[in-house]
Amino acid sequence: MYLSTIYSQAPEADAAQSKGMRMASRPTQGTLDNARTEQNITYIRQMLGELRAVADSERADMLCYLIEMAYLEAGDVLSGKQPLSVVKR
C-alpha cells in the first residue's frame, strides 16, 4: 500500500523538493476552473488523510485501500494529471 503518501506531499512534490525545485501551487493545465474548486479538492484530500489514519487504527484494510485510492485521485486532480470529472454533463 501507499501508506507514506497519506502523511506527506505527493511523491512528485518530494522529488521536486529534493532537486531544489518548487511545485506550483496551482495546476497549470486548467483542470480546476477556480480557486474554490481547488480549495474544496484540497480539503477533501486532507480529510481523506485523516480518515485513513482512523481506518488504519481500526485495522480496516479494505477501507484503508479505498481511502488511499481516493486520496491519490484527489492529488492527481490537483496536480492536473487527472480531469476533475470523466463524465460529460
LINQUIWO-V933083 format. One record per pair of residues at least 12 apart in sequence whose C-alpha atoms are under 10 Angstrom apart, sorted by the first residue. I is the first residue (numbers start at 1). GAP is how many residues later the second one is. D is the distance in whole Angstrom. If there is no record, write none. Layout:
I:GAP:D  I:GAP:D
//
This chain:
1:60:10  1:63:9  1:64:7  1:67:8  1:68:10  2:62:10  2:63:9  2:66:7  2:67:9  2:70:9  3:46:10  3:49:9  3:50:10  3:53:10  3:61:9  3:62:9  3:65:8  5:44:9  5:63:8  5:66:9  5:67:8  5:70:10  6:39:9  6:40:9  6:42:8  6:43:5  6:44:8  6:45:10  6:46:7  6:47:8  6:61:10  6:62:7  6:65:7  6:66:9  7:39:9  7:42:7  7:43:9  7:45:10  7:46:9  8:41:10  9:66:9  10:61:10  10:62:8  10:65:7  10:66:9  10:69:9  11:64:10  12:67:9  13:66:10  23:56:9  24:55:9  25:13:10  25:53:9  25:54:9  26:12:8  26:52:8  26:53:8  26:54:9  27:50:9  27:51:6  27:52:5  27:53:6  27:54:9  28:50:10  28:51:8  28:52:7  29:50:9  29:51:6  29:52:9  29:54:10  30:50:7  30:53:9  31:46:7  31:47:8  31:48:9  31:49:6  31:50:9  31:51:8  31:52:6  31:53:6  31:54:9  32:45:8  32:46:8  32:47:10  32:48:8  32:51:8  32:52:7  33:51:9  37:41:10  37:47:9  38:36:10  38:39:9  38:40:7  39:39:10  41:30:10  41:32:10  41:33:6  41:34:8  41:36:8  41:37:7  41:43:9  42:29:10  42:32:7  42:33:8  42:35:10  42:36:7  43:31:10  44:26:9  44:27:8  44:30:8  44:31:10  45:22:10  45:23:10  45:25:8  45:26:5  45:27:8  45:28:9  45:29:6  45:30:7  45:33:10  46:25:8  46:28:10  47:20:10  47:24:9  48:16:10  48:18:10  48:19:6  48:20:8  48:21:10  48:22:7  48:23:6  48:24:10  48:26:9  49:15:10  49:18:8  49:19:8  49:21:10  49:22:7  50:17:10  51:12:9  51:13:8  51:16:7  51:17:10  51:20:10  52:12:6  52:13:9  52:14:9  52:15:6  52:16:7  52:19:9  53:14:10  55:12:9
//
